[in-house]
Amino acid sequence: MKKFYSMSLVLLLAISVILAGCGNKNQGAATENGGQAAGGGEAAKSDVKIGMVTDVGGVNDKSFNQSAWEALEAVQTETGAEVKYLQSKSDQDYDPNLNQFIKGGYNLTWGIGFNLANAIEKAAKENPNSNLAIIDSVVDAPNVKSVTFAENEGSFLVGVVAGKMTKTNKVGFVGGQDSPLIKRFEVGFAAGVKAVNPNAEVVVNYTGAFDKPDLGKAAAATIYNSGADIIFHAAGGTGTGVFNEAKSRVKSGQQVWVIGVDKDQSLEFGDDVTLTSMVKRVDEAVKKVSKEVVDGTFTPGVETLSLKDNGVGLPETNKNVPQDVLDTVEEYKQKIIKGEITVPAK
């Protein structure tokens, strides 16, 4: 009888170990409130935790928020830091999402996008011992890192591409919310177009949203119908609709182009409709600052990334842009870097 009980106890312990092992396989699953932790893998080399709160465009916007999240995933792979995002469905989610990370003891909490500026400022004041960071806005607080970009400079360069390559002498711009930030994209783009093609017309359409592909599609249709053959968008997830409209027209035999934003969007939407992209290296900024937290070198303050910092510009590969046009782009790039040209920002 004693032998029977001993064998039963051994069997029970073995089953417990197996079940514990199965439970560990569930690491990285979706969390509450639209959050997601980057999945499992090897044991962490760092005990640092970094959280990211998206704006309403969402983490799968194929643009701005997605670039930031991919950067944090890379940080986890390279350092072992724990990373997680919470997705905001409306501006009412900003405060509770930020506070969930702060109260959870995260070493750094990101707010991705200028719409989170007020929420970041409030959280910073209420939690002076917590580190926060924001993209695309300046928050004046001693525990916040603010990262901005010279979007007007990068947009100028894709404007040069559009101005040189339009066949109708009419190009378009589709923006998300009409704000000083998106205005920098618009005016920089228009300046680049006019620099190489003074006779070209730039048609502008703001949709008022970063998460409405249907509005982007409608805006693009209006601009293409007016005779434009190239559209540059700075509209986050709304820009997906611009690409969808272009794709439907290309399938019907009409040659139109889209200039992507934030990342090389030809990788997502294809070379048949993507002329080039204005790459804004949000991923590099998020990665750099996050690694500073891991390394213990995080310093609050303001950092602006421009052409000279390689913070904005064209992708490394531009299959649809002829070499002579790329040469012209490079000429203007060097003039901007040297201060020979000042690109308007508003």
Sequence and secondary structure as in RCSB ss.txt:
>XXXX:A:sequence
MKKFYSMSLVLLLAISVILAGCGNKNQGAATENGGQAAGGGEAAKSDVKIGMVTDVGGVNDKSFNQSAWEALEAV
QTETGAEVKYLQSKSDQDYDPNLNQFIKGGYNLTWGIGFNLANAIEKAAKENPNSNLAIIDSVVDAPNVKSVTFA
ENEGSFLVGVVAGKMTKTNKVGFVGGQDSPLIKRFEVGFAAGVKAVNPNAEVVVNYTGAFDKPDLGKAAAATIYN
SGADIIFHAAGGTGTGVFNEAKSRVKSGQQVWVIGVDKDQSLEFGDDVTLTSMVKRVDEAVKKVSKEVVDGTFTP
GVETLSLKDNGVGLPETNKNVPQDVLDTVEEYKQKIIKGEITVPAK
>XXXX:A:secstr
 HHHHHHHHHHHHHHHHHHHHHHHTTTT B GGG EE    S  S   EEEEE  TT TTSSSHHHHHHHHHHHH
HHHH  EEEEE  SSGGGHHHHHHHHHHTT SEEEEESGGGHHHHHHHHHH TTS EEEESS    TTEEEEEE 
HHHHHHHHHHHHHHH SSSEEEEEESS SHHHHHHHHHHHHHHHHH TT EEEEEE S SS HHHHHHHHHHHHH
TT  EEEEE GGGHHHHHHHHHHHHHTT   EEEEEES THHHH TTTEEEEEEE HHHHHHHHHHHHHHT    
EEEEE GGGTSEE  S  TTS HHHHHHHHHHHHHHHHTSS     
